[in-house]
Amino acid sequence: MSEQAADPAQAVADLINGLPEARRRRLRRLFAQTEVPAGRVGMELQIGRIDDFGLTKNAILSLTDICWPDSIRYGFVEIRDAIVTPFGFVIAGNQLIFNTQILPGGWMRGADGGAPELIERIFGHNFIHRLDIWNESCLLSVPEDLPEIAEPAFLFNSRLTCFNFAHFVHDTLIQAPTFRDCCEYLRQEATPILVGPGFPHPVMPEIFRRAAGSAAPFFLRNRFFRVRRLFVPTTHFRPSNDAIARGAVVRLAQTLSASLQEFHAPTKRRLFISREDSGRGEDREPRFANAQALQDALSKLGVEPVVVSRLGVEEYLRSFVNAELIVGLHGAGLTNVLLSDQPRVVEITVPGYPDWRSLALFIETGMGAPFRRVRMAAPAGGVAEYDVARIVEACEALLTAPCPPVAPPL
């Protein structure tokens, strides 16, 4: 008698039950299915990515980074009769194209990564009702009546712009050179599309305008839209692979430098980014027992503390445009280095707290800025101490180091 085939549902249950709790929750969410609500149309779609060969074979690439053999080639692809979801996914034909900029398609295909709460949010806002990781397919629903965005339009394919300045820089602004390439290719201005309700900080729209050279972007505001002619940038940034589109970073820095000339001053600034305004909580950022000792030591080098969220737009731009040294704990504030012509950066990290490679990759590899990372001792009970001597030593070393301009190699 032949052995009865295993029940697929039971196989999935057995797989999940043997895993750690956090991963079990994530996989249960991945395997869950919800009903398509009334007034919506269900679509059976294959999962795709913007860097899949079927799309990139027709990509229009920039040649401005040809001098960097290790740089990611960047450009854009054209998609006809597309639907854009609230988080910037793109429905093209029978495919749902996941953004590869920050949230890779890998974990949507069953790989590790993605907190359960994040998956639930993505599925809910984008009306993904079922995901089949084995067949790389999904069930998604769209409104019966879809409003349209005027063509041509360009989708800045990052969904985290609305969170903080770091994501604004290395998810969104890095695509601004490609946006300009696209407009030149079209010989007209394309409508820039961004995910989110809007920019959370007043300086963001000003910097976006100067970087993209365009009108205010169109924000999706948690809605689905049809776009008859949509241009989508190819991947610029892969922190997990230590890879970045260096040409795009240099073009972006040069564009901002030229557009911010009015804020340049003869006197340079040395800045310590204070976390006095941080609301991240002790699970994301430690308390420092000797914060005043560090500020006292840095002041002898002419380094002044700044609380970025308390700066007005003009003061914000004047501070960072003229900065020759920026010191700070790992975090979004360090990406303000992009506004400076010849910056130097000291990044402070603490074991057990966020320490993503993405910042160093953008600053050191992308911009070529002199950079030091100083790692503190592990904290005790959520309380850490600055290694004042090593931080000061790093600052002194950078201040005597040559600072090449952000420019392509000869």
N, C-alpha and C positions, 0 to 999 in steps of 0.2 A: 504494500500500500504506500503510495507516494506521500511524502510529508507535506502537510498543508502549508501554503505560503504564509509568511508572516504578515500580520496586520500592520499596514503603514502607520496608522494612528498610534498603535501600541509601540512601534519602533521609535517614533518621535518621542513618546512619553518616556520610554526607557532611556533615550539619549539625554533628555532634559534632566531627568531625576538624578542622574549621576554627576551633575555639574554643580559648581559653587552657586550660592543663592543669587548673586547679582547677575550671573550669566543666565541662570534659569529664568529670571524675570525678563531679561532682554529677549531670550529666544521665545518665551511664551508670547510676548508682544509681537514678535516677528511672525509667529505661526497663527496668531488670532485672525478671525475674520468677522467683519461687520457688514450689516446690510446697506445697500445703496438707498439713500433717502428718497422720498418723493420729490419730484421736480429736478432730479438729476439723472444723467445718462451714464451708465456703467460702460467702461472701456477695458477690454482685455489687452494688455500691453506687454511687450518684451522689455526687459531692462537693458538700457544702453548707457554709454558714457560719451562725453563730448570728444574724448581722445580715441574712441573706437575707430578702426581703420575705415569703415564704411563712410564716416564723416570726414575724417582728417585727410583722406586721399584727395579731397577737393578743397582743402584749406588754402587760404591765401596767407602766406607767411611773410613776416618782416625780415629783411636782410640786414637790418642795422646792427645786429649783434654777431655778424659773420666772423668778426675777429676773435670771438670767444668760443672755441670748440667745445667747452664744457658747459655752455649756457643752454638752457631749454629754448628751443625754437618756439616762437610765439606768433600767433596770427588769429584768424577768425574764419568761421564757416558760415555759409548762408543756408537757412532753413526756410522753405516755403510753407505757407499755411500752417503755422505752428500755434500751439496753445501753451501759454506760460502759466505755471501753477503758483500759488501764493509764496512758496519758498524758492522760486526760481528754477524748478525743474521744467523741462521742455518736452511736450508731447509732439512728436514728429512722425506722422504716419502711424505705424503700429508700435512705436517705441516710446518709452518713458526714459528720457535722458537725464541721469542724475549728474549733478554738479561734481566735478572732480577737484574743485579748488580747495575746499576745506573738509567737507564730509565725503570721503571717498566712497565709490560705489561698492567697494569690497565687502564691508560689513552688511550692506543691504543684500549681498549675495551669500550671507551666512558666516562671514569671517568675524574675527574678534573686533570689539570696539562698539561704541554707541551706548550711552547710558540708557536704561529702560525709560526714564522720563523723557529723554530726548527723542527716542524712537516714537513714543506715544504722541509727542507734540508734532513730530514730522508727519506721522500717519494721519493724525486728526486734522491738521490744518490743510493738508494736501489731499484729503479724502481718499487715502489709500486703504482699501477695504480688505485686501488679501495680498500676501506676498508669498510666492512659491520660489524658494531659494534654489531648489533642485532644477527646476525648469527655467529659472531666471525670468519669471513673469510676474505680473501683478494685476489686480483689479482696482481701477481708479475711476472715480466718477467726476463729471464736470456739470456745471449748470446747463439746463436746457437752452437758456438764452445767454450767449457769451458776448460781452461788450468787446469792442476792438480798440487796439492802440494803433494810431496812425503809422503807416509804413513810410520809409524803412525805420526800423528800431534796432537798437543795440542793447543786449542784455549783459550788464555787468554781473557775471555769474558768481556772486558771493552772497551768502545769506546772513552773514554776521556783521555787516556794516553797522547795524543799529545797536551793537553791543558796546564797543569801545574803540578808541583811536587806533589801536594796533590792528584790529581786523579791518578797519577803514583803510589803513595804509596798505597792508600786504594782501588783503583780499580784493580790494576795490580799486584803489588808486593805481596799483601796479598794472591794471588793465587800461588805464587812460591812454597810453601811447597807441594801443591797438584800436581804441575807439577813434583816435585821430586818423589812423591809417584807414579805417573803415570809411570815415567821412570823405577822405581824399579819394578813395576808390569809387565811392558813389557820386562824388562831385556835388554833394549836398550834405546838410547836417542830418544825422540820424537822431531819433529820439532816444536819449539814454534812459534805460529802465534799471531801477534798483529795487531790491527786496526791502521790505520794512515799511513802517508808518512814516518814517522821516528821519532826519539826522538828529541824534539826541543832544549834540553839543553845538553851540552857535558857531564855532570856528569851522566845523566840518563843511557846510555849504560854501563858505568862502574859499576853502582850500580846494574843494571839488571843482568849483568854477574855474579856478586858476589852472588846475591840473588838466581838466578836460576841455577847457576853452569853449564851453557850451552853456546853453540855458539850464535852468534848474531841472534835475532829473524827474522822471515819472516814477513814483513809488507805487508798488503793487497793493499795499495796504490790505493784505490778506484776501486778495481777490484773484480769480481766474480771468485771463484775457486771451483773445485770439490776436495773432499778428500775422498778416499775410506775407510779410517779408522780414524775417528776423535774422540778425547777425549775432553770433555767439562766439566769444573768444575761446581759444584753445588754452590748455593749462599753462599757467605761468609759474607755478610754485608747488613744489613737492617737498615739504619739510622732512617727511619720513625718509626720503632719498637724498637729503642734503643737496637738493637741486633747485635752481631758481633761474628765471629769465633775466640774466644780468643786463642785457641790452635794454629791456623794458625799465628796469630800475634806474639805469643811467639816464635814459631819455626823460623819465619822470622827474628825476632830481634836477636835470638841466632846465626843464620847462618851468618848474617851480622857482628855481633860482632867478630866471629871467623875469618871471611875473611878480616876484616879491622884491624887486630892486628898491622900491620906495621905502622899504623897512630897514634897509641896510644902514649901519652906523659905523663910524670909524673905530669905536671901542668894542672889543669883543666881550662876551659874557661867559661865565663859568657857572653852571647850574647843577644843583642837587635837587632831584625831583622828590619832594616830600610826599609821604603817604598819609599825611595827617587827615586827609579827607576820605581815605579808603573805607568802604563799607563791605569789604569782601568777607570779613569774619576770620576768626583765628584758625579755622580749618583750611583757609586759603592763603593766609598771610600771617606771619608770626608778629608778636610784639617784641620790641627791642629794649633791653634794659638800659642800654647806654647810648640812646639816640642823640642825646645832647652832646656827649663826648665826641661823637662823629662830626656833628655840625661844627663844634668848636675847632676841631682839627682841620676840617675842610675850609673853614673861614680864613685860616692862615694862608691858604692857597688862592684866596680870592673867590672861593666857590660860595654862591649864595643859594639858600633854599627857596624853592618856588612850589606853591600849591596850584597845580595846573588848572583845576576846576574853578578857581577863584579869579582867573585872569580874564579880562575882557579880550575881545578879538584882536584889537590892535596891539595891546600889551603882550598877548600870547604870541603873535607873529614876531614882534620886535625881539622878544626874549629868545626864541629858538632860531630865528634867522641869523642872529649874531652870536650864537653859541659856538665856542671853540672846544668846550668840554661839557659833557653831560654825564652825570653820575646818578645812579638810581637802582633800586631793587628791581628785579626782573618783573616786567609788567608793561602795560600799554604805553606808559609815558615815555619810554625809551625810543619809541618809533617817531617821536617828534624830531629825531635826528635828521629825518628826511628834509626838513625845512632849512637846514644849515648847509652852507657851501663846503666848509672844510671841518667837519666835526670829529671829535674823539669821544669814545664812549667807554665808561666803566660800568659793567653790569654786575650787580650783587645778587648772589643766589644763596638759598638756604636749603639744606637737605630735607626732604619730606614735603616740600612745597613746590608749586608750579615752577617749572624750569624748562620750558619748551625751546627746542632748538630754533624755532622759526625766527625769533628776534635776531639771534646772532647770524643766521643765514641771510636775512635781509640786510642787516647793517654791515657785517664784515665781508660777506661774499658778494652781495649785490652791490652795495655802495663802495666797497673797498675802504671803509673808514677804519682808522686805527682803533683797536678794540681790545679790551681786557675783561675777562670774566673772573671775579673773585668769589670763591666759595667759602661760606661761613661754616663754623662748627655746627653740628646738629643741636637743635634747641632742646631745652628741658622744660617739660610742662607747658609747651606753647610759648615759652619766653626764650628769645635768642639774644646773642650779643654780636654787634658789629666787630669785626677784626679791624680796628681802626688803623693800625700800622700798615697792614697789607693794602687796605683801600687807598690810603695816602700814597703809599709806594707806587701803586698802579697809576694814580693820577699824575704823580711827578714824572713817571716814565713816559706817559702819553704826551704830556705837555712839552717834552723835549724831543719827541719823535716827529719826523716830517709828516705832513698831512697832505697827501696828493689830492688834487682836485678830482671830483667825480667826473670821469671822462673815459671814453673808450680807449683801449690800448692802441698804440701806433702799429 
